[in-house]
Amino acid sequence: MHLQRIRAQNFRAFGDGKTAPQLDWTLSPGLNILIGENDAGKTAVVDAIRHILWTTSYEFVRLSEQDFHIHGHIRAQSMFIEATLVDLSADQEAAVLEWLTYEDDGSRSLVLHLQGRWIPPRENKRGRVDVVTRACREGIGPEIGNAVRELVRATYLRPLRDVEAELKPARQSRLSQILGAHKSIAGQEKNDFDEANSAKIPENLVGLMAFTQHYLGKHPVIKGVQDDINNNYLGKFAFAGDKLESRIQIAPDLGLQPILEKFELGLLPSDGINPEDSSIRGLGYNNALFMATELVLLRDGDELALLLIEEPEAHLHPQLQERVQELLEQSANKPLDGKRPVQVVMTTHSPSLAAGADIASMTLVHRAQLYSLAHEMTKLKKNDYEFLRRFLDATKANLFFARGVAVVEGPAEALLLPALAKACGMSFSKHGLAVVNVGGVGLYHYARILQRAKEDEVIPIPVACLTDRDVVPDAANGYIDKPKNGNKRFEADYTPEELAALVNAKINRAAGGNTIVCVSDRWTFEYDLALYGCGELMFMAIQLAVRADAKGERLDEADELLAMTAAHDEWEALGKAGHTEDALAALIYKPLATGKASKAVAAQYAAHLIETGNYGKEAALFEMLPPYLRNALNWLTGKAGAA
């Protein structure tokens, strides 16, 4: 049995489909990862499941006024949450027969429909929430009974959970529930301790406790304290004819549950420490221990194997996050030893965790709208998913949490573009934008992640893919060789129509939905910057990179000052030489084209120089940028004028 679908209307961020989207999410039976920025609605999805299914920890979950969707100053007065569970076993169907829904295809499902009503306060009466949960879609079936509740409870791990408290001895402790539900617990409630043959060690837990208490009661320390209390104090309180005695015990009730509540679970000390000595372990490994314990229960139980986990990355370093993600994915899709799979629904803000997951298992949550990234839901092809599984790393995975994404082909754009945007008053940080550097390959794989298979469905997250036109200006003919195979390389080799077709081919290959492709206007990122207005900036940065390359390291302050002075003099000489704009840009760019300087180092120097404000800022600097960069920045920041 697994949760196939969760629907909700007027629950928190989810509205009635008019003022705000309804919740309607179809889950996979394996791993389901909810990703997206804060306050997008991820927790609301998890809480909707908790309200309709309840949890194995028997925590008290109730609807309040704040759970009803509010638009402006008007709060909804009715709401519903509906869960559809499918693939019930024959035994499970028999247990909930009267609540089943018979589908048109002959299958049977269990549909739970929670209807909530908010009654505002009036006169001297307080406001209240009325809730009823019934079977069948739209709640037309009988009210849900206890047999259903016990079958469909989900396991919930809250964010920033106090795992040490969860695993310590306590009444109704989580560990006691897990132990009590384990398949090997059967028969352990029998007391097989024989006081007449007290030397025989019992096999059952209750018998072992009775055995332990029998011998502890005979220990001179315990017996001495007990006799001291009874004879010297408690006995003197008794009236004539009454007997008032006490007994020191571990568990006054020899039932199985009180015994299980005495247990605690903890990690052994790390290597080099005696296992019998106490040692406090870190929060991260304790979190991993707690998740492992819950998975044991879910793997072996007979009820719904559904794990709801918020931010499993809490307190975990990136490498451990990856291991935890791998374990959750394996438990959901390929459990060990033939055990039943565990359906997992988790939320995360971790690029490291997202980078290690299969994109097809993710659902992007944006402004209370859910967008599954499963196969056939996006424009990604099968080989795209395979490519991204291999090459999507943590720095690229931040695209899942951004309000806009710039996909670039190299480190130069990744380093310099945010600095240029900030100087233009279009800060990537303030706009919540991410830069994804694809390293010269795979731009079109990444471009299709946020594009929907349905043409009328658009994710409202702007994506701008920046790519070079890769046609060499004729002015660079002096240091760029013509191909020996006769292929076209220079502008003179193309007609205007062919150039337009080349650009359109690049655009059409990746554009769609809210994703645009911005092709450099002439050649490369650095060349176009030099050509359109940032010539001095790029000349100074490239010359600094040339000198740094010659030294084999970044320049120190003294060397940088000398290099700046020399480069400034050279720039003034270039300005008096009467070069055309194309020729000047070609001269500026030549050290990068011929390998005399690193593009990444030049971009670092350019980013540093732009921060001084000496090379333009705000609107004036924006107008100095190449048109394709202006178009990209306008698109990403929501400014007018984007194509």
Helices and strands as residue ranges (DSSP letters): E 2-9, E 23-26, E 31-35, H 42-53, G 65-67, E 70-71, E 74-75, E 78-86, H 90-95, G 97-99, E 100-102, E 108-119, E 128-135, G 137-139, H 146-152, E 155-157, H 163-166, H 174-181, G 183-185, G 195-197, H 205-218, H 220-229, I 230-234, H 235-237, H 256-260, H 283-300, E 306-310, H 318-333, G 336-338, E 343-347, H 351-356, G 359-361, E 362-366, E 369-372, H 382-391, H 394-397, G 398-401, E 404-408, H 411-423, H 428-431, E 433-437, H 443-447, E 463-467, G 474-476, G 491-493, H 496-510, E 515-519, H 525-532, H 535-551, H 557-575, H 581-593, H 599-610, H 618-624, H 627-637
